[in-house]
Amino acid sequence: MPDMQNFNYHNATRYVYGSGEHRNIGYLLKPYVQGRVLLHYGSGSVIRSGLLQAVRNSLAEHGITFVELGGVKPNPSVELVREGIELCRKEDVKLVLAVGGGSVIDSAKGIAVGTPNRGDVWELYSCKGSIPANDPLPVATVLTLPAAGSENSPNTVLSNEKTGRKLGFKHMGLRPVLSIVDPTLFLTLPRTQMAYGACDMMCHIFERYFTNTTQTALTDALAEATMRTIMEQSIILSNDLQNIDAWGQLALSGTVAHNDLLGLGREQSWACHALEHELSAVYDVPHGGGLAVIIPAYIEAVWPYNPGIFAQWACNVMGVQPHRDTAAVVREGIRRLRTWYQLLGLPQTMQELGVPADANFDAMAAAACKVYDREAATPTLAGVHPLTAEEAASIYKVTI
């Protein structure tokens, strides 16, 4: 097994946390503004709560001119991103400000990378490893839903409704220059949204933590502490959605889960995300819900190929007592993970997700493998055990 790998880590996001900090967006954003700003958001709650108007007021107060584009939906669409790109080019926009959760931020990042680069933005997402000719516009965020970690990551994911695909893109220039994390903005979120977000955070860590890389004691410990915090704080919030301290802890955990810190020097997987992206692209299921169904089945399928890291997780995160019978330890860890999902009200089966039993799981598995291993004659999904399309399909099928 490989020892800790070389890495190159740079995190330039100014991360501002605190109650009421969203009202300071104009003041905080001013140093990064070199012209007009695109104010990008979803719909509904951001308008009803008064947050959007508060952001508008703060921008205007500090002399920041802006244009607006709303309407982002969960599993954000490349069609709206194309609309935003045209708007930004027409209005000579120099920065994109996302006010929302991961979907809004992902959409904003798509606009940011597409605006200065000719050709269709979907080409960047559909061609893994593509490097745009020009750097993206800077992105800033006001976070309204802790989940995806997009407020401090260089990643973005978009859906293409015409092709039925959901694909990601990564560029270090998409790491936001400024992110405001104000826990007062989370107090009206429903329990289901909190639960989906917590599940997504955990999977961001799983994709990095379950690895064949050795000599990773520090990132092991950081990852384990973050996972325990996510589980503890989500249970607190499940019983009291007004607990602002728990929201703060959960939000910071979500940021750390996906800002690359926990993956330093490690081989990474992203198999669970690849499998879920195919599900949500075809059936528009909530991302966190899809992950809750896939993750336990994935662990069951791959743990025998590197039992040590899975037993370590079961003991250090799930609280299982060490034992000579490694299989029993790991399976108890999986059982406790399922119990946590149940306590949060997360789905356990494809049926609960609304995915039919006769879904074309073979095609989805093959598509997932091809996205992450484009050049291979027989594509696989990376991880402690590279999954063939047949093995990946079996993970879908055991969850029916």
N, C-alpha and C positions, 0 to 999 in steps of 0.2 A: 504494500500500500504506500502511496506517496506521502512524503512529509509536507509540512506547510509550504505553500507555493509562494512565488514572488507576487507582489501586488503593487499597484499604484493608486493611491486613494486621495481624492481631493473633494472636499465638501465646502462649497462657498455660500450655502444658504444662511442668510440672517434669520434666525428662528426667534420669534417674539411670542412669548407665552404670557397670558394673564387675563383676568376678568376685565372686560371693557376695552381691551386693546384694539378691537376692530374699529373703534371710533377714531383711532389714530392712524388709519391707513394712509391718509393723504400726507401727513407729516413723515411717516416712515418710508413711504414710497418715493417721495420727492427726490432723494439723491440718485435714484436709479432711472429717472424719467428724462428722456432726451427728445421728447415730442409727444404726439398724441398716443393715448392708451386705449386698448380695447377692453371694455368691461364685459366679461363673459360669465354667464350664470345659467341656472336651470329655470325652474318655474315654481309656482305655488308658494312653498314655505318661505323662500328667500324674499319674496315680495310681501306676503301676508305679515311676516314677523317685523317688517320695517328695516331689516338688515340692508337690503339693496339701497333704500333711500338714505340710510345712514352712511353707506359707502359713497354714494353720489355726493352727499353734502360735504364729506371730508375731502374728497378729491377736489371739488369746486373751491372749497375754502383755501386750499393750498395751490390754487392756480393750475391744476392739472386738467387739461382738456381730454375728453374721452368720447368714444362712440360705444354703442352697446350691441350685444347679441345674446339673446336668451334662448331658452328652449332645449337645453341639454337634457337628455333622458338617461336612465340607467343603461349600461352597455352602449356608450355614446357612439353616434353614427358618423361615418366618414362624410356623409352628405352634408351635415351641418358644419363640419370642419371645412369642407370646400367652400361653403357659403361664407364662413368667417375669413378664409384666406382672401377671397375676392374683396370683401369689405376692407380688410387691412391694407390691401394694395391700393384700393381706391382712396382711402382716407390717410394713407402714409403713416400707418400705426407703427410705433417703435417699441411697444411693450404690451404684453397680454396679461391682464389681471383676472384671475379666476376666483369667483366667489361661490364656493360650493364644496362638495365632497370629491371623491376620487374621479367620478365620471366627468364632472365639470373640469377638473384639473387636467385629466387626460385629453379632453377635447381641446382645451386651451393649448396644451403642448403640441397637439397636432397642427393647430393653426400657426403656432410659433415656428415650427420647423417647415411648414409648407409655404408660408408667405414669402420668404426670401429665396425659395428654390423653385425653378420652373419644372414643368411636368406635373403629373397627377400625384398628390401626396400619398395615395394608397400604394404607389410603387415603392416608397420607402418602407412601408409596413410589410408588404408582401415579398420583398427581397431581403431576406435576413442578412445582416452585415453591411447593408448599403450605407455609404457615407455621403451625406448631402454636400453639394458643392459649397454652400454657404452656411455659416452658423445660424442656429435658430434665433428668433427674437427672444429677449429676456422674458421670463415668466415670473409672476408673483401670485401669491394665493392668500385668501382669507378662508380658512378651513371651517366647514360647517358639519362635517361628519368624519370622525376618526375611524379609519379603516384601511384604505389602500396604501397609505404612506407616501402618496404622490407629492405631498407638500415638501418632501426633502429627498426625492429620488429623481434619477435621470430617465425614468421609464414612462411609457405611455402605451395604452391599449385602445384600439378602436374596433368597431364592428362595421362590416359591410353587408347591409341587408340584402343587396342584390345578389351577392355571391354566397351568402350564408357563412362568411368567415369572420373570425375575431382574432386579430393579430396584434403583436406588440412591436414596439420600436424603442431603442435606447440610444441616447446621445447625451454626453456629459453637459452640453450646453442647455439641456432641458431641466437640469436641477435648478429649482426656483432661486432667484436672487434674494427673495424675501418671502417668508411665510408667517402669517399671524395665526396663532392657535389660542382661541379665546373660549374657555370651557362654558361660559354662559350661553354660547350659541348651540350647545348640545342638549340643553335641558328640555327641549321640546321634542327630541327625537323619540320615535317609538321603540319599544323593546326589541322588535324584530330587526330593526336597522342596527342597533347596538350589537346584537348577537351575530348578524352577518359580518359586521366589521371585525369583531373579536376573532371569528373563525378565519377570516382573511389574514389578519395579523399573524396568527399562529402558523398558517401555511407558509407565509413569507419566511418564517424562521425555519420551518421544517425543510423547505427547499434548499436551505443553506446548511442546516445542522446535520441532516442525515447524509453523510458523506463518507467516502473512503479515505479522505485525507487524515493523516495523523499529526501529532505534535501541535494540537490546536487548543491547548488548555484554556487560554484566556478567552477566545471567542466561544468555546464550549460553555464556560461559566457565565459569560454575558448573555448568551442565548438562553440558557436555562433560567436565569433570573428573570429575563424578559418574558419568557413563556409562563412562568409561575405568576408573575404580576398580571399578565393578561387574564389568566384564568381566575385569579382572586378578585380582581377589580370588576370583571364582567359579572361575576356572581353577586357582588355587592350591588351593582347597577340593575341587575335583573330584579332585585327586591326594592330598589330605591333609585329611580331614574333622576331624582333631584340631587343626588350626592355629587356635588361639584368637584370634590377632591378626587373621587373615584374616576370621574370623567377626565380630569387632568392626568392622572396616572395612566389611564387607558390610552389617551391620546399620545402621550409621550412614548409609550410602549409601541404604538403603531408606527410612529416615526422611526424609532430605532430599529424596528423589525425590517424596514425596507429601505434604509438609507445606505446600505452596503457595509456598514460597520461590522455586522455579525457574520458577514461572508468573507472577511479578509483572509486571503491565503487558502481558501477552501475550494475544492471541487463543488460545484452546485448542480442541482437537478432540474427543477421546474417542470417535472413530469406531471404533477397534480394540476398545476395551472394550465398546462397544455391540454390535458384531458378536459378540464372544466371549460376552457375557452370554446372548445368545440360544442359542448353542451349548450352553453348560453348563447352561442352564435345561432344555433339551429332552433332552440326552444325558448330563448330569452328568459332563462331562469336566473334568479339572483345569484351573483357570483359566490357570495359566502355560503349560500344554501347548497350550491353545487359542490363546493369544496367539502362541506360537511359530509356529503354522501360518499365522495371519492376517497378522501384521505384514509379512513380506517381500512378500506379495501386495499389501497395501495400499500400501506404498511404491512398488512397481512401477506401481500404477495412478495415483497422484497426483503423483509427483515432477515430471512435465513442466509442471505448472501453477505451480510456483515452484522451478525447478531450483537456485537459488542456495543456499537453506537446506539442501537435500539434499546438494549438493556440499560445502558447509561441513562437514556431519556426516561425510561419507565421508572427508574429509581430516583433520579435527581429532580425530575419534573412532576411525575405522576404520583410519587410517594410510595412506590412499591418497594417492599423489603427485598434486599439482595438475596439470591438463592442460587444454588448450584444448577437448578433447572432453568436455564436461560429462556427456553421456550415459554415456560409458565410465567416468568417475569414479564416478558414482552407482551404476551397475550393479556395479562392483567393490566398492563399499561394501556393497551388498546381498549379494553373494556372500560377503564376509567375515563378515557378520552370520549368514548361514546356516551358515557353517563353525563359528562360535562356538556356535551352537545344537547342531550335530552333536557338537562336543567335549563338551558338557554332557549329551549323550544325549537331547536334546529332540526331540519329533516334528516331522516336516516335512510331513505330509499328513493329510487327513481320515481316510484309511484307518488310519493309525497311531493316530489318536485313537479309533477305533472308530465313527466317524460314517459311515453308509452312503452310497453314491454317489447313491442315489435320495432322499436327505433333501430336505425341502421348503425349499430354500434361499431361494426367492422369498418365501415367507411369513416366514421368519426375518428377511430383509433388510428387508421392509416393516415388521415389528414394531420392529426396531431404529431405523429412521428415525422412526417415529411417536413413540417414547419421547422422542427428543431434539429433535423439531420438531413438537410436538403440535398447534399451531394452524394450521400451513400447509396449504393445499389439496393441495400436493404436497410431503410431508415429505422432508427431506434430512438427511444426517449432516454436521455441520460439519467444517471443516478447510481446508487450503490449497486444496482443491477440494471444495465441497459435493457429496456423493455422493447420487444418486438411488437409489431402491430397486433399480432395474435394475442400476446400477453396483455397488452394494453386493453384490447377489447374485452378480455376476460374480467378485468377490473370493473368495467361498466356493467357487465352482465351479472356479476355476483351481487350487485346492489339493486337489482330489479325488485 
